[in-house]
Amino acid sequence: MNTKSLEGRYVPSPEEVKQPGDFSFEDFGDGLFLLRCVLPGETRYTEWFCGKGFKPKGEGYDYSWEWDGNKKEPTLRPDLLHYEQWHGALQKGQFVSL
């Protein structure tokens, strides 16, 4: 498992997420967003469903995160775990390995 931390880089469009540390948000309305990012040590993006100021709950939201609403230096809760790839947190725009 990768244990590196990485400074994040906001890009305005999800299509621009290409290299480790890149991230962008897609707005689905009602405070629901999809975070697209390339985690440290990876070559492909992953997507994380999040709520602005809340953690989505209910059917279809088994895996979701609370986002602080800051697009350029975001913080997500709880930690991100990409099985056997990377475990860490997105804190103030930094991918911090745990």
Secondary structure in CASP SS format (residue, H / E / C, confidence):
PFRMAT SS
TARGET T0000
AUTHOR 0000-0000-0000
METHOD secondary structure of the structure
MODEL  1
M C 1.00
N E 1.00
T C 1.00
K C 1.00
S C 1.00
L E 1.00
E E 1.00
G C 1.00
R E 1.00
Y E 1.00
V C 1.00
P C 1.00
S C 1.00
P H 1.00
E H 1.00
E H 1.00
V C 1.00
K C 1.00
Q C 1.00
P C 1.00
G C 1.00
D E 1.00
F E 1.00
S E 1.00
F E 1.00
E E 1.00
D E 1.00
F E 1.00
G E 1.00
D C 1.00
G C 1.00
L E 1.00
F E 1.00
L E 1.00
L E 1.00
R E 1.00
C E 1.00
V C 1.00
L C 1.00
P C 1.00
G C 1.00
E C 1.00
T C 1.00
R C 1.00
Y C 1.00
T E 1.00
E E 1.00
W E 1.00
F E 1.00
C E 1.00
G E 1.00
K E 1.00
G C 1.00
F E 1.00
K C 1.00
P C 1.00
K C 1.00
G C 1.00
E C 1.00
G C 1.00
Y C 1.00
D C 1.00
Y C 1.00
S C 1.00
W E 1.00
E E 1.00
W E 1.00
D C 1.00
G C 1.00
N C 1.00
K C 1.00
K C 1.00
E C 1.00
P C 1.00
T C 1.00
L E 1.00
R E 1.00
P C 1.00
D C 1.00
L E 1.00
L E 1.00
H E 1.00
Y C 1.00
E C 1.00
Q C 1.00
W E 1.00
H E 1.00
G E 1.00
A E 1.00
L E 1.00
Q E 1.00
K C 1.00
G C 1.00
Q E 1.00
F E 1.00
V E 1.00
S E 1.00
L C 1.00
END
